[in-house]
Amino acid sequence: MTRNDLAPPTEARQDPETSVDTTLILRLTAAVEQLSTTQSANDLELRCFTPKQAGEILGKTENWVVEAIHGRRIPFTYVGKSPRLTAAHIRWVQANGEVLPGKYAKPIAA
């Protein structure tokens, strides 16, 4: 089988000026499908993360997150009997872990 066998009959072909590039259509279709599967910011705000997922986002271990929850050092919520962290909780952990330089800190040499 050759590519000429796959081509539509000559009477079904369109003018080159009005024909649509099929690769362009395939790329557009793939882009639209990708947009429909990506999560929006609203979806992420409503999502609850497990301690393992929150640990991956924070760059910590699941054990660290679980111990911080048990010690009540970080905010969390219960979904049923399982502790979960929302996006707001994770942002709180990031913001409250910030350490600013002291008043007498050595200036950075340029």
N, C-alpha and C positions, 0 to 999 in steps of 0.2 A: 504494500500500500504506500502510495506517495502522497505528498501534500496536495497535489492536484486532484487526487481522488476525494480529499476532504473538503475541497473548495466548493461553494455553492454553484449551481449551474449558472451559465453566463447570463441567462435571462433574469435570474434572481439577484444578480449583482447590482449595486447602486453606483451612481456616479462617484468618482473619487472625492469630489468637493462635498458631497452630502453624506458620505459614509462615516461612521463613527468608529474610532479606534477601540477594539475590544479590550486591549490591555488597559486603556484608560477607564473603561467601565468596570473592569475587575478591580483595579486599584481603588476606585471610588466606593465600590461595594465593600471592600475590605475595610476601608476607613470608616464607613458608616457603621459597620458591624462592631468595630473596635470602640467607637464612641458609645454605642448602646450598651456595651458590656463593662465599661469603666465606671467606677463608683464616683458619685458626685460628692461634693463636700457635705451636703445635707445627710447623705447616707452614712458617711464616716462619723458625723456628729451623733447620730442615733445608735451607732454600733457600740457594743460592749466587748472589750478585749479580755481574753483569759490572762492569767498571770504570765503564762509563757509568751503570748503574743506581746503583752505590754513590756516584758523583759527584753524581747528582741528590738522593740521600738526604742527603748531607753538605753540599750546597750548593756543591760544587766542580765543576770541569770534569773530563771524562774524562781529559784530558791530565795534570792534576794527580795523579789517582789512579794512572795508569800510571807516571808519573815517580816517585811515592812508592813504588810497588811495586818498580820497577827499582832504586831507591836503597836498598831495604830499610828504609824509614822507617816503614812501616805493616805490620801483619801481614796475611797473605793465605794462600791455599792454591791448589794447582794441581788442576784437574779436567782430566785429560789433559795437554795442553800449555798450557792457558789459565789465567791467573791469575783467581781468584775471591775474593770477600770474603763471609764469613758475617755473620749479625747480630751475633755476638760480636765479630768484627773491627771492624765499624762502631762498636759501642759503645766499643771500646777507643780508636779514633781520637777519638771525641767526648770521652771521659774524659781522655785524655792531652793533649788540646789546651787543657784548662782552665788559665787563668791566674788565680791568686788575688792579691788586693791585697797589696802589700808591708807590712812592719812599720811603715814610716813614711809610709804612704799618707795623703793628706788625707781626713778624714772627710766623708761626704756630708751636705750641709746639708739639713735637713728643711724 
